[in-house]
């Protein structure tokens, strides 16, 4: 797969979504949550926490996703 093809498969960075959709959009919260999950899974706990907190401020229902884990 070429670099260009793989770029189409990557989800947008939260900052891109935030600029396009606005800071309070639920998709921004999901992007923040997804990035936080990647950081947490790879040991980046300090970086994950503020992203989780931002996601929860936008979309409190994001917490329900993690309650079942």
N, C-alpha and C positions, 0 to 999 in steps of 0.2 A: 504494500500500500504506500502510495506516495505521501509526502508531507502535506500536500494540499488536500488529499482525500481524508487523511486522518484529522485535519483541522475541522472538517465538516462534521466529524463524529464527536468532537469534544463539546460538552455543554458550555454555554457562555459563562465567563467569569462573573461573579456577583456584581462587580462594579459596572460591567457592561449592561447587565439587566437593570441595575438601579438607574443608570442614566437613561435607558430606553423606556422603562416602565414607571419610574418614580420610586422613591425610597420606601414607600409603604405597601408596595404590591406583594401579594402572596408568593409570586414566582421568585421574587428577590429573597424572601424568607427561605424558600426551599433551596435556592442556590447557596445561601449562607449556611444552611444546615448541612447540605451535601459536602461543602468544602470543610466544614468543621468535622464531619465524620471521617473524612480522609485524613485530616490532621490528627485526630484522635487515634485512628487505627494505626498510624505510623509513628505514634509516640509524641506528637506535637500538642500535648495537652494545654500548654500555656497559650498557644495560638488558637486552639479550638474554642476555649471558653468564651472569649469576647464575641466570636461569631455565633455561637449558640445563643448568647444573651441578646444579640441584635435580632436574630431570627425570632426569638420568643416575643420581643417587643412588637414586632410586625405581625406575627401570626402565632398567637398563644396555642393554637391547636398543634403546632409542631411538637410540643412536649408529649402529646399522646403517642406519637410515633415511637419515642424512646421509652415510654413506660412499659411497653410490651417486651422490651429487650432484656 
